[in-house]
Amino acid sequence: MKIATWNVNSLTIRLPQVLDWLAANPIEMLCLQELKLTDDKFPLQALEAAGYGHCAVFGQKTYNGVAILSRLPLQAIERNIGGFEDEQARVVAATVSTPQGPLRVVNGYFVNGQAPDSDKFAYKMRWLDGLRRWLAEQMSAHGPLVLVGDFNITADDRDTHDPEGLRETIHHTTAERDQFKALLALGMVDAFRLFEQPEKSYSWWDYREMAFRRNRGLRIDHIFVSQALQPQVTSCLIDRAPRKNERPSDHTPVVLDLAMD
């Protein structure tokens, strides 16, 4: 069973690229962030034709928006963080049935935060606190869980092209990395780090200054699995190919493979 996460930075613009990628990579579930469209504009018909007729969508005009595209029926769909009042469409969760039992999938577009000491950074910290409390409830209620998304956090210096130059800037602050560790402490593991990976493996590159060509990137798109699922993780990789497309997203997919037969 393969599950991928991809911040597409506008599904309206990137839909052909998403369909092409799914045709070449017929995975079971694709979690998207930054849809930048309302639910009524979601291209369900095109995705149904591609084999992804089960979709959990939480859209928002112009900004944010998340969705889970699935070949498998989705149950117990939830939107946003329970107990945390938020006007922004950032989280969608659903359960799928597998031969090994129900699997909870949580897809999040984490707050960017803009800059340390800003109001947006304070919101990011509150949002992460709320997410952590809610995820603990989700894990208790649903059992095995996969958390995917654009976290807007580098886990450590391996995840950034310039560790010293960017130290304590946004995505690199101690406060953000402590939040990353606190999520893991709930009983989850970073699936990408379960395997030996190439150095300078990134999932996001700025559009400016030929950042992708120079591989000046960040790994801020992550997949966590609950510890009970760790034995089923057979691979986790970053697919750089879509970043080479014409008019690409600044992010590229991260793909998890689980042995759930």
SVG drawing of the C-alpha trace seen along z (x, -y; Angstrom):
<svg xmlns="http://www.w3.org/2000/svg" viewBox="-20 -40 47 50">
<polyline fill="none" stroke="black" stroke-width="0.4" points="0.0,0.0 1.5,-3.3 0.6,-6.7 2.1,-10.0 2.0,-13.6 2.4,-16.5 2.0,-20.2 0.8,-21.1 0.6,-24.9 -2.7,-25.3 -4.6,-22.2 -6.2,-24.3 -2.8,-24.9 -1.3,-21.6 -4.1,-19.2 -2.7,-17.9 0.6,-17.2 -1.2,-15.4 -3.1,-13.2 0.1,-12.5 1.9,-11.5 -0.9,-9.3 -1.0,-7.5 2.8,-6.8 2.5,-6.0 -0.8,-4.3 -0.6,-4.5 -3.5,-3.9 -3.7,-7.3 -2.4,-10.8 -2.6,-13.6 -2.5,-17.1 -1.9,-20.5 -2.4,-24.0 -5.4,-23.3 -6.2,-27.0 -9.8,-26.3 -13.2,-25.9 -14.9,-22.5 -17.3,-23.2 -14.3,-23.8 -12.6,-20.5 -12.1,-18.4 -13.8,-15.2 -14.9,-14.1 -11.4,-14.1 -10.0,-12.3 -12.8,-9.7 -11.9,-9.0 -8.3,-8.4 -9.4,-5.9 -9.5,-8.1 -13.2,-8.3 -13.0,-8.5 -11.9,-12.0 -12.0,-13.8 -11.8,-17.5 -11.4,-20.6 -10.9,-23.6 -10.5,-27.3 -10.6,-30.1 -7.2,-31.4 -5.3,-29.9 -4.6,-26.6 -6.9,-23.6 -6.1,-19.9 -7.5,-16.7 -7.0,-12.9 -7.5,-11.1 -8.0,-7.4 -8.7,-4.3 -10.2,-2.9 -13.4,-4.0 -12.9,-6.6 -14.6,-6.5 -14.8,-8.7 -13.7,-11.9 -12.8,-14.8 -11.8,-18.4 -9.4,-20.6 -8.2,-20.0 -10.9,-19.1 -11.0,-21.5 -8.9,-24.1 -10.8,-27.0 -9.4,-27.8 -10.7,-29.5 -8.1,-28.1 -8.5,-24.8 -5.4,-22.9 -6.2,-19.3 -8.3,-16.5 -8.3,-12.9 -9.9,-9.7 -9.8,-5.9 -9.3,-3.2 -9.7,0.5 -6.7,2.8 -6.1,6.5 -4.4,5.7 -7.3,3.6 -8.3,-0.1 -5.6,-2.7 -6.1,-6.3 -4.5,-8.9 -4.1,-12.5 -3.1,-15.1 -1.9,-18.5 -0.8,-21.8 1.1,-23.1 1.3,-26.8 4.3,-28.5 4.9,-31.0 6.6,-33.7 9.2,-34.7 10.2,-34.1 8.6,-36.5 5.8,-37.4 2.1,-37.0 2.0,-34.2 4.8,-32.4 2.8,-32.5 -0.2,-31.1 2.1,-28.3 3.1,-27.4 -0.6,-27.4 -1.6,-25.4 1.1,-22.8 0.1,-22.5 -3.5,-21.9 -2.4,-19.4 -0.4,-17.4 -3.3,-17.2 -5.7,-16.1 -3.3,-13.6 -3.0,-11.9 -6.8,-11.5 -6.7,-10.3 -4.1,-7.6 -6.1,-6.5 -9.4,-6.3 -8.2,-4.9 -5.0,-2.9 -2.4,-2.7 -2.0,-6.1 -0.1,-7.9 0.6,-11.6 1.6,-13.3 1.9,-16.8 3.9,-19.9 5.2,-20.5 7.0,-23.7 9.7,-22.4 13.2,-21.0 13.9,-18.2 17.6,-18.8 20.6,-20.1 20.4,-17.3 17.2,-18.8 18.6,-22.1 21.1,-23.2 22.6,-25.9 22.4,-24.8 24.5,-27.6 23.3,-30.4 19.6,-29.6 20.0,-28.7 17.1,-30.0 15.3,-31.4 11.8,-30.2 11.6,-26.4 14.9,-26.0 14.1,-27.4 14.7,-25.4 11.0,-26.0 9.8,-24.4 12.2,-21.5 11.1,-20.9 7.5,-20.7 8.6,-18.2 10.2,-16.1 7.1,-16.4 5.0,-14.9 7.4,-12.0 7.2,-11.6 3.5,-10.7 4.7,-7.4 5.5,-8.0 8.6,-7.7 9.9,-9.7 9.5,-7.1 12.0,-8.8 14.8,-8.4 14.1,-4.7 16.3,-4.1 19.7,-5.2 19.0,-8.2 21.2,-10.2 22.8,-13.3 21.0,-16.6 17.6,-15.0 15.1,-17.8 11.4,-18.1 11.1,-21.9 13.1,-24.4 12.5,-28.1 11.5,-29.2 14.2,-31.9 18.0,-31.8 17.9,-28.5 17.5,-26.8 16.3,-23.4 19.1,-23.3 21.6,-24.1 19.8,-21.8 19.4,-24.5 16.4,-23.0 14.7,-22.0 13.1,-18.7 9.9,-20.1 7.4,-17.5 7.2,-14.5 5.5,-11.2 5.2,-9.9 3.9,-6.5 2.8,-5.2 5.3,-2.9 2.9,0.1 3.2,-0.4 7.0,-0.7 7.5,3.0 5.3,2.6 7.3,-0.3 9.2,1.0 10.3,-2.3 10.0,-6.0 11.4,-8.2 11.3,-11.7 10.3,-11.8 12.2,-14.7 10.8,-14.2 7.7,-16.5 9.9,-19.4 11.4,-19.3 8.0,-19.9 7.2,-23.1 5.4,-25.4 6.0,-22.9 5.0,-23.2 7.9,-24.3 7.3,-21.0 7.7,-17.4 6.0,-14.2 7.2,-12.0 6.0,-8.4 5.5,-5.8 5.3,-2.1 3.6,0.1 3.3,3.9 -0.4,4.2 -1.3,7.5"/>
</svg>
